[in-house]
Amino acid sequence: MSRLKTYGGDFFQAKLHSPKKKAGVTGQVKDYGNGSYLATFLLPWPGEAQVNVRLIHSIEAIAVLKDKRDKYPEKVYFNGYFKSLSVSEVTECNLKVSGKDICEYKDAATGEIWQCVRPKTLPCDSWRYHSAGGNRKVTNSFESALLSG
């Protein structure tokens, strides 16, 4: 037997659309804080419309997301490529890298200051570019299940 929630905080997405008119608008979702929500829409056309409301994240999943964001700011990482003549090295890079032995450079496209772990044999000025590295798994199986819906 399922129990109704008596608290709010969930994140919903509400949409009103007309397949005939190929039109749609997003709605506003009001959280009453007691497990009840109200979706309101601007009705920009006459005639029939369909409402879709989707739970994006429960309050429990949101708590996991906030916790992981705060505890693991480097869960997404990048690779920095350093090259000098015939020697190449790849190190981890990010906007902020933990540790003292780092190289800093300014991304020409965005103007952002990036940091990379200093290569073992090459100088910092041998940096050439960076690319996506990957994502670290920072959730346990229960948290992963909450986030997968």
C-alpha positions in Angstrom: 0.0 0.0 0.0 1.5 3.3 -1.0 1.3 6.4 1.2 0.7 9.9 -0.1 3.5 12.4 0.5 2.8 15.0 3.1 5.7 17.3 2.1 6.8 19.1 -1.1 10.0 20.0 -2.8 9.7 17.8 -5.8 10.6 19.2 -9.2 7.9 18.9 -11.9 7.8 20.0 -15.5 4.4 20.9 -16.9 3.5 21.4 -20.6 0.3 22.3 -22.4 0.3 21.3 -26.1 -1.9 20.9 -29.1 -0.9 18.2 -31.6 -3.3 19.6 -34.2 -1.8 23.1 -34.0 1.7 21.8 -33.4 2.0 24.3 -30.5 2.9 24.1 -26.9 3.6 26.2 -23.8 5.3 25.4 -20.5 3.4 25.9 -17.3 4.2 27.0 -13.8 4.1 24.5 -11.0 3.2 25.8 -7.5 4.4 23.6 -4.6 2.1 23.8 -1.6 4.7 22.1 0.6 2.2 19.4 1.7 2.5 16.9 -1.3 0.0 18.9 -3.4 1.0 20.9 -6.5 -0.9 23.1 -8.9 0.1 23.6 -12.6 -1.1 26.7 -14.3 -0.8 27.6 -18.0 -1.3 30.6 -20.3 -3.9 29.5 -22.9 -2.7 31.1 -26.1 -5.1 29.4 -28.5 -8.8 28.3 -28.6 -9.7 24.7 -28.8 -8.4 21.4 -27.4 -5.2 21.0 -25.6 -3.4 18.3 -23.7 -1.6 18.6 -20.4 1.5 16.7 -19.6 3.1 16.8 -16.2 6.4 15.0 -15.6 8.2 14.4 -12.3 11.8 15.4 -13.1 13.3 14.8 -9.6 11.8 14.0 -6.2 12.9 16.0 -3.2 14.9 12.9 -2.2 16.8 12.9 -5.6 17.3 16.7 -5.3 18.9 16.2 -1.9 21.3 13.6 -3.5 22.1 16.0 -6.4 22.9 18.9 -4.0 25.0 16.7 -1.8 27.1 15.3 -4.7 27.5 18.8 -6.2 28.9 20.1 -2.9 31.0 17.2 -2.0 32.4 16.3 -5.4 32.9 19.4 -7.5 35.3 17.5 -9.8 33.0 14.7 -10.7 33.2 15.8 -14.3 36.8 15.9 -15.4 38.8 16.9 -18.5 42.0 15.8 -20.1 44.8 18.2 -20.8 47.2 17.5 -23.6 50.9 18.5 -23.3 53.4 18.1 -26.2 57.0 19.0 -26.8 58.8 17.6 -29.8 58.3 13.8 -29.5 57.1 13.7 -25.9 53.4 13.8 -25.1 51.6 13.7 -21.8 47.9 13.7 -20.8 46.9 15.0 -17.3 43.6 15.7 -15.6 42.3 19.3 -15.9 39.3 21.3 -14.6 38.4 24.8 -13.6 39.8 24.0 -10.2 42.2 21.1 -9.5 43.1 19.8 -6.1 46.7 19.8 -5.1 49.7 22.1 -5.3 51.5 20.9 -8.4 49.3 22.4 -11.1 49.6 24.4 -14.3 47.2 27.2 -15.2 46.2 28.4 -18.6 43.6 30.7 -20.1 41.2 29.1 -22.6 41.4 31.3 -25.7 37.8 30.6 -26.7 36.1 31.3 -23.4 38.6 33.3 -21.4 38.2 30.9 -18.5 41.2 30.1 -16.4 41.8 26.3 -16.3 44.1 24.2 -14.1 45.8 20.9 -15.0 47.8 18.5 -13.0 51.4 19.3 -13.9 52.9 16.8 -16.3 55.7 14.6 -15.0 58.3 15.5 -17.6 57.0 18.5 -19.6 56.7 22.1 -18.7 53.4 23.9 -18.2 53.9 25.9 -21.4 53.8 22.7 -23.5 50.0 22.6 -23.0 48.2 22.3 -26.3 44.4 21.7 -25.7 41.9 20.0 -23.5 39.0 17.7 -24.1 36.2 15.9 -22.2 37.6 13.2 -19.9 34.7 11.6 -18.2 32.4 11.4 -15.1 33.4 9.9 -11.8 30.8 7.6 -10.2 29.9 9.3 -6.9 26.6 7.7 -6.1 25.8 4.4 -4.4 23.2 2.0 -5.9 20.3 3.5 -3.8 21.2 7.0 -5.0 21.6 5.9 -8.6 18.1 4.3 -8.4 16.6 7.6 -7.1 18.2 9.6 -9.9 17.2 7.2 -12.7 13.5 7.6 -11.9 
